[in-house]
Every structure is written in structure tokens, then in C-alpha cells.
């Protein structure tokens, strides 16, 4: 029988594989998703900044989203 300490699902502070640097994304060079574009538009309106000119990659959109989120306190 396995010890509870050996079960990562029971670890109160598990490591995360949900956050990765956009530079390390396999799909980072692909065009941003519709969800990213929509969220970016909303954040730009909230922050009262102009949305970016031209298309962005997924990685670029992610970085910009993080930057604007920091400005609006999210």
C-alpha cells in the first residue's frame, strides 16, 4: 500500500505545469487565439490603452496580456 506522502495529489503545495514561459511554448509562434484577442481587447478598454497594431503570436499576446493585467491590478 502506498504512503499518503508519496501521492502528489495529496501534496498541499504541488508543483505546477500550468505556467510556462511563452518563449518555451511549442505553439508560441502561431497566431493568437480568438480568446486571447477578446481578452486583450477587454483589458485594453479597461486600461484605457490602444490595442496592438497588427496580428500577434500566441506568445506575444500572452506577454501583453500579463503586462496589461499588471497595470489594471488583476
N, C-alpha and C positions, 0 to 999 in steps of 0.2 A: 504494500500500500504506500502511496506517495505522501510525503510530508507537505503540509499546507505551505510551508516556506518555499517549497520548490515549485509552487504553482504561480506563474506570472499573473494570472487573473486575480489572484488574491493580494498582489503587491499594492500597498496604498499609494506608492509613487512610481508607477511603471514608466519606463522609457516610452517615448513617442516616436512613431514612424509616420505621423500625420503631417509633420512640418519638415520641409526640406528646402534648402536654399534653391531659389529659382534657377541659378546657374547650373545646378545639378539635375534639373528636370530633363528627362528624355524628350518630352514634348514641348519644352520651353520655347523652341523656335517656331512652333505652329501659331497660327493666328489666334488671338484671344477668343474666348468662348462668348456666346451670347450673354451668359450670366455675368461674366466679368464686365462686359460692355455696359450692361444695365446697371450693375452695382457702381461702376465707375461714374456713370452719368449721375446717379443719385448722390454719390459722395461729392462730386464736383459742384452740384447745385447747393448742397448743404454747406460746403466750404466756401462757396462763392468764388470759385476759380474756374477758369476756362477749361473745358475738356481738351484732351490732347488732339493735335492735328494729325490726321492720317492714321493708318492702321498700326496696331501694336501687336507684339507677340504675347503669348501667354505669360512668359516670364516678365516682360516689361510691364504688362498690365498688373501683375501681382505686386511688383515693386511699387508702382504708382498708387495702387490701392492702399498698401501699407503706409506709404508716405502721407496720403491724404487722411487716412484714418487717424494718424498721429496728430494731424493738425486740428481735427474736429473733436478729438478726445474720445475716440472709440477704442 
